[in-house]
Amino acid sequence: MDEVSLKLCEYLQNALYPKYIHSKEDVCLTAPYESDQDYRIGIMMYDMSGMPFLQHHYKDEGQNIRYPPQSVELFYVIYL
């Protein structure tokens, strides 16, 4: 989940710089209640839920039961 959050932050930095923000550091992963806030756009993951309906197991050629990777939904809030 860290990698997804970092990629989202990187995507927004590249999409908004230089047209809408002066520095890529103006977009960061943070929480709105943190006291040291030196950014223009904050990103925070506020919820995560599993997707069990995508967790169907199957048998491979050797009749071993296989499970796909865990699927989750990540919810973010982006604030100014």
N, C-alpha and C positions, 0 to 999 in steps of 0.2 A: 504494500500500500504506500510505503514511502516513495517508491519509484514512480507510481502513478501521480502522486501529489507533486513531486518534483518536476515531472514532465508537464503537468498542467501549468505549473508556475512558469516554466521555461517557455511553453507555448504562448502564454499571455504576454510575457516579457517581449518575445520576438514579434508578436502581432501588434503590440501597442507602441513599441519604441521605433523610431523617434517621433512619430506623428502625434501621439497623445500623451506620452510621458517623456521627461527629460533624461531619465536614467533607468536602466533595467532594474536597478535596486529599488525602484519605486513600487515594484510588485513583489510581494513576498508571502510566504506561508507564515501565518501568525494567528493569534486569537484576539478578538476585539477587546478583551478585558486585560490584556498585557499593558503594563504601565509605560514601557519604553517603546513607543510607536513612532518609527521614523520611516514611513512608507505612505504611498498614496492609495494603493489598492491592496487589500488583504485577502488571502484565500485561507479558508478553514474547512477541514472535513468535519461535519457535524453528525453524520450518521453512517452506519454500514449495516447491511443486512445480507444474509445468505440467500442463495437461490436454489433450494433443494430440488426443485422440479427439473433442474438441469443435471442432477447428479445420478444419472442412470448408469448402472454398471453393465459391463458386457464381458463376454468370454473371448479370449484371444485364441489363436490356433492351437495352443497347448492346453486349452480348457482352463486357463487361469483366469480368475475374476479380476478385471481391471476397472479402475475408477478414473474418470476424467479429473483434471485439475479443479480445485475449488473455485466456484463462481460466486462473486459477491457484487452487490450494488454499492457504490460509494456516492454519498451525497455531500456536495460542497456548497458553501455560501461564499460569495464574492462581494466584498463591501468596500466602500470608499471612506 
